[in-house]
Amino acid sequence: MYTPPPHAPPTRRALLRGALGLGTTAALAACGGGSTTPRTSGDVTLSLWTHDPGYEAFFAKGLPEADRATDFRYHLKVTRAGAPDIVTKLLAQAVAGRGTPDLVGFEIAGFPRMLRGDIAERLLYDFTPDIEAVPGLKDDLLPARTAPFSKDGSVYAFDSDTPMVVYFYRQDLFEKYGLPEDMATWEEFAEAGARAHRDHGASMCVVSTVGSDPAQVVQSFQMLLYQRGGTFFDATGNLRLDSPEAEEVLRFLCEGLRSGFAVEVSDYYGAGMQTALKRGRVIGLPMAIWYKNYGLVTNVPEQKGRWRVRALPRFAGGGGVTAALGGTGFGVVKDKANTRAAREFLFRTWLTHDGQVRRFTETGYLPTRRSVFDDPRLGAYTDDFCGGQRLFRLYRSLLPDVPPFHQSPDQSILYDVLGGNLLRAYHGDLSPRQALKRTAADFRDQAGR
């Protein structure tokens, strides 16, 4: 009797080809690979891919430190590309069997493609044993910031930031309009914000409604959802959007738009937002801490000294006082000649205590190790744009409330369907309940689960 052979597991190339959507053998015709004999010392040139020149500068300055701490003498060959293009290019080169980088930066929205099937396991180095081998590191790394770049308990990239969501506000206009700076709840903010809009044409919250960019539409909702205790996906990647917390937050934003407490903007960075900030039509908003550099300083530098930062007000029904938004994880491609060298380079630059202090001073991104927040150099830091505030006292207080952000390979599907249904809810075409139900149904239809 003929017994058919067991079905062989998909090869690495077949898996990656599927992820790329490439169906022709011609796409694989140029297969081949370089030497995988591991380098253990001496001169090594690491191929680094990143979308951000700030990261390139950080790693370049870290070369002497890494040279002193390892058996290698490092050099960098940097390739810069748009954040969405890096994952596509990485997968294409992996299919080709050559030309992959040694060290690669994944903007957080691009990493979910690495979570499909076992792509991450096959292509990226698993840092988990190395984390456990460094005394104290496992407990010191913030689990909220390893979660976005992890799968099945394995860590495949280290985040660049703990991008806490805070409340930015114009202190001068709060004082002028008689708005208390210490309001404890969003409900109090909404009540005061409705009065500020009626009397002064000013809004205390922002909702992005640019339909061509679902990510920004989703972000306005996402920040408050996670603060309230809701989530998009659980740790296993299953959708958990349809929840009482999600309905409460969406209703809060819809009512805020109607009262004027919140105002629609096309996006957080463009000309419309700049005009609203300059004219005092937006006097406060929840956003990640990096927005100060990329949204406020760039759009309204003349307002230096007038802005302040505080924790998010709580929802009366529960939740924390912050969320997290954004991030970039750096990973190492496995089974290459330079894999060990790249891994040691990352540990000796990106993860050291002094490296994380330097990363903040040079890029503005917060540490991802809990202990670094107690560094006296950071404690002494004052922010001139925010009136000389010592912000690390605030950041330390927010750490316990930073929620994990679990990602799914189908995240882009969720963002597409959620963005559209949020807009329908904001415009009154759907109730918050209907919008969430429809999103869950649309996601199941498109994701097939």
VEXKE-560086 format. One record per residue (C-alpha): y, z, x. Coordinates in pm, whole numbers, plus 50000, padded with zeros to 5 digits. Example, Ala and Ser with C-alpha at 12.3 -4.5 7.8 and 13.67 -1.06 7.14 Angstrom:
! residues 2
495505078051230 498945071451367 
END
This chain:
! residues 449
500005000050000 503364990250132 505785018950156 509375007850185 511205023150479 513665050950399 517185039250331 519105041450654 522425060250645 525475037850672 526565030151024 529945041251148 531235005951130 529895000350780 531525032250660 534855024350817 534674988550697 534325001950344 537295024550392 539354995050504 538224972950224 537014946750475 534054927650342 533424900750597 531264901950904 533974881951076 536084913251072 533464929151292 532894899751519 534874914251806 532844946151826 532604963252154 533434995752321 534695009752646 533155035352871 532415068952713 531645086953037 533755118052992 536575124153237 536525159853360 539475161253600 542145141453782 544625116153658 544285107053294 546495085953071 546285096752708 546945071252440 549165088552180 549975073851838 552775089251637 555415079551381 558025104051508 559945101651838 560455139251822 556725144851873 556695119752158 559485139052332 557735172352273 554475161052428 556235143952719 558015176452808 554675194752787 553025174253063 553815198653351 552575228153145 549305210253066 548875199753431 549145235953545 546715248853284 543935222853319 542085202353581 543895170753470 547115153753575 548385139253250 550275107653168 551085094552820 551005059752676 552785062152343 552485038452048 554905043951763 554225030651413 555165038451056 553365068950917 551335049350656 550365023150916 548825047251164 545705054650960 545215017950872 545525008051237 543215036151348 540485025651105 540874989251197 540504996751568 537515019051497 535844990451312 536624967951606 535064993451840 537984994452080 541635002952108 541575036551933 544035062952057 543015095252225 545535116352033 546885106951691 549435122051452 548595120251080 551495124550841 550025146750571 550095120350296 548065096550513 545285120550608 543385119150274 542025084950373 540205102550657 538515125150402 536645096850232 532905098450292 532255111750642 534995092250819 536615123550961 533275136951082 532365104151248 535715095751401 537555128151477 536785157251703 535945189451515 538115217051661 536285245251484 534155257151781 537145255652014 539255276651776 536535303051765 536235302452145 539855313052197 540165350752140 542325358251837 543215322151760 541155318851442 542885348451281 546295338351413 546315302851278 547715301750927 544845290350701 547415275350464 548225249850736 544715242050854 543625235350494 545325201050459 543485187650765 540085203550706 536895193250532 533705212850469 534935240950692 535755218350989 539285214951126 540165179451234 543905182351309 546535208551387 549675208551176 553165204651319 554855228851086 554675256250827 557035237750592 557965266050359 559845257150043 563055277350010 566135276449792 569205260149949 572525268149784 576275264449834 577445300249881 581125291049843 580535274949502 578155302049382 580935326949455 583615304949296 581595300448977 580525336948956 576835329549012 574925359649154 573095350749475 570365376549415 569005364349081 565325373349085 563705348248850 563815311048774 564525320048414 567755337548521 568615307648740 568085283848449 570325304048220 573105306548479 572585270048575 573115258148218 576465276348216 577435261948555 576695226948428 578615232248104 581665247748270 581765230048608 579495199648589 577305214748862 573505216448871 571325241849052 568105221649070 567115185649141 564375163649000 563565130449167 562965102148923 562715071549148 559835053348989 559105032049294 558215062549502 555625083649319 555455108049610 559065119349564 558655121349186 555595143049238 557255165149500 559835179549258 556995191649038 554595200049320 556845225449490 557245247249182 553635242249071 552245256349396 554805284249395 553685293549044 550065295049158 548825261149043 547255233749252 546335196949247 542885200049408 540605228749503 539015232949846 536215208749757 538625181549645 538085185449270 541085180249042 542565212948912 545905200148784 545475206648414 546305243748402 548615267848216 550695270748534 551205233248551 552245231448187 554695260248234 556335244048537 556605209848375 558115225048062 560585244348280 561755212448452 561995192848124 564105220147966 566215222348283 567005185248263 568085188947903 570335219147974 571845204448291 570455232348509 568515204248677 569825169448745 568005136648797 568515119449133 567045086649243 565665103349555 566395132749783 567925113050070 569815082649941 573355074649842 573055090049496 572015123549637 574715121949903 577365115949638 576055144549423 576185168049723 579625157049838 581145160349491 579555194249424 577425181549138 574395196049317 575045231449440 571475242549497 567895230149510 564385240749608 563125221449909 561145225250231 563015240150525 563025207150711 565325193150440 568245210850603 568025187150902 566885155750722 568785159050392 571765182450418 572995179150776 572645141250764 574295136850423 576985163850423 577695175150780 581195185350671 579645212750457 578455231550766 578735268950713 578835266650332 575085264950269 572685294050262 568915297950239 566975323250034 563475327749897 562645309249578 563235330049267 559975340149105 558675327948772 558635357048530 555015349148452 553805352448810 553295333849136 554905337449476 558305330749632 557565299649834 555355268849857 554795243050129 555685206250146 554985181150421 553485183550766 551875162151034 548485169951187 547495159351538 543845151351594 541665138151877 539325108251851 535795119151944 533215104652184 535725088252416 536155091852789 539405110752731 538275132652441 537985164352651 541285157652824 543055151352491 541585182852338 542695204452631 546135188052629 546605196452262 545515232352309 547785237252613 550905222552453 550705222952073 548955256352021 550235279852291 552695307052195 555455292752415 554605257652300 555175267351938 558475284152025 559545252852210 558445231151921 560775249851688 563725248651926 563255211351991 562125198351652 563005225451400 559385228351280 558115263451215 555135278351402 551635275951260 550505307451441 551345339551260 552165359651576 554815334751694 557055343951401 557555377851575 558825362451897 562235378051980 563635344152086 563055331251734 564235363751578 567565359751758 567995324151634 571025318951410 571665288251199 575285276351212 574865251650926 573745280850709 576625303750801 574925320151098 571935333050902 569065348051103 566405328950916 563235341751085 563565374750903 563295354650582 560495332450714 558385362550816 558755377250469 557555344750310 554385340750521 552035359650285 553045336849997 552545302950167 549805286649957 547105263650098 547375226750019 543945211249981 543755173449989 541445148149828 540495112749932 541695102249586 545095118449624 547015085649611 545475078649270 546675112049144 550205106349274 550395072249103 549275084248761 551025117948779 554345102548882 554405079948579 553425107248334 555985131448480 558705105748414 557515101848055 557685139448009 561145141948165 562395114947929 560815131447624 558205104647562 555345129247619 555115166847584 554215185647905 550755191847763 550265155047677 551495144148020 549015166348202 546105156947977 546865120148017 547155124048396 543735140648415 542205113148200 543885085048397 542725100648723 539125103048604 539215066748492 540525053848824 538795077649064 535495075948877 535045113448873 
END
